[in-house]
Amino acid sequence: MIRITPAAGNRKHLVSSIHLKNLTTMKTLHFSIQINAPKATVWNALWEDPHYRQWTAVFQEGSYAESDWHEGSKIRFLAPDGSGMYALIDKKIPNEQMTFRHLGEIKDGVEQPQDWQGALESYHLSENEGVTTLNVEMHTIEEYEQMFKDTFPKALEAVKRIAEQ
């Protein structure tokens, strides 16, 4: 399940629909893009707050994250109204990998564990001669597979624009 959140209306529908599904029904999606910038620059484009807000706006205008960004810490992926999802930072290797283990949704300010907890979303960066390849692997339910296939490449293009500035 992705925390790089779908549009506000979609996120609410997504979160409320997913809780009825079991993690075993999740699909694994893969996305990749090459960026003409070093890994450190791409990493900053992904995770520094102003940049994060910029590229996740593709999913939901005003999206933001709350975390100390340390491995093992909780992270909250939020819409402007405070609804969203929460996860743990399962693995963080600066400039190389960030993996989120999703736990549940946030509704009316309350964290609610879901049946799909444990779904992963991973970002991997590798660099060759100043060009970084960003690979993303994420779990989602079949119902939202096409939405992510349509939208996630746009988010990665936004990361590319930010990093190549």
Secondary structure, DSSP 8 states (H G I E B T S, - for coil): ---S---HHHHHHHHHHHTTS-GGGEEEEEEEEEESS-HHHHHHHHHSHHHHHHHHTTTSTT-EEE----TT-EEEEE-TTS-EEEEEEEEEETTTEEEEEEEEEEETTEEEE-TTTT-EEEEEEEEETTEEEEEEEEEEEHHHHHHHHHHHHHHHHHHHHHHH-
